[in-house]
């Protein structure tokens, strides 16, 4: 560390010993980050698996994204559960499946994921709105029964 400060050695991260990001190109930094993430995945880190799944998802590799996110969700990562619900909603990497969407969204919400709680609330509101609209379209005797 002293030699690094004096400038006689290349500066490195004190934690991972990779070259200092300030001295790296963007490409080198991205490669280093991906390598570090793969090491965490090999150590069965669910957060790293979820992150890799999201990266694959945004790159369009939905099959790999589904594999990483499913494994992370199985290890209890609530962000992965939420990501699975998005995949089932959009049908990317999997077939659209409302039952699976709801299951993973509920599990993530129960686990405390804030976006999952919000999305689940929106889904519930839509269900209530649909019920109200079907009642409005009903015959007057049914509306009278609902009022009492």
KABEL-V680319 format. One record per residue. RES is the residue in one small letter. SS is DSSP state (H for helix, E for strand, - for the rest). Layout:
BEGIN
res | ss
RES | SS
RES | SS
END
This chain:
BEGIN
res | ss
x | -
x | H
x | H
x | H
x | H
x | H
x | -
x | -
x | -
x | -
x | -
x | E
x | -
x | -
x | -
x | -
x | -
x | -
x | E
x | -
x | H
x | H
x | H
x | -
x | -
x | H
x | H
x | H
x | H
x | H
x | H
x | H
x | H
x | H
x | H
x | H
x | H
x | H
x | H
x | H
x | H
x | H
x | -
x | -
x | -
x | H
x | H
x | H
x | H
x | H
x | H
x | H
x | H
x | H
x | H
x | H
x | H
x | H
x | H
x | -
x | -
x | H
x | H
x | H
x | H
x | H
x | H
x | H
x | H
x | H
x | H
x | H
x | H
x | H
x | -
x | -
x | -
x | H
x | H
x | H
x | H
x | H
x | H
x | H
x | H
x | H
x | H
x | H
x | H
x | H
x | -
x | -
x | -
x | -
x | -
x | -
x | -
x | H
x | H
x | H
x | H
x | H
x | H
x | H
x | H
x | H
x | H
x | H
x | H
x | H
x | -
x | -
x | -
x | H
x | H
x | H
x | H
x | H
x | H
x | H
x | H
x | H
x | H
x | H
x | H
x | H
x | H
x | H
x | H
x | H
x | H
x | H
x | H
x | H
x | H
x | H
x | -
x | -
x | -
x | H
x | H
x | H
x | H
x | H
x | H
x | H
x | H
x | -
END
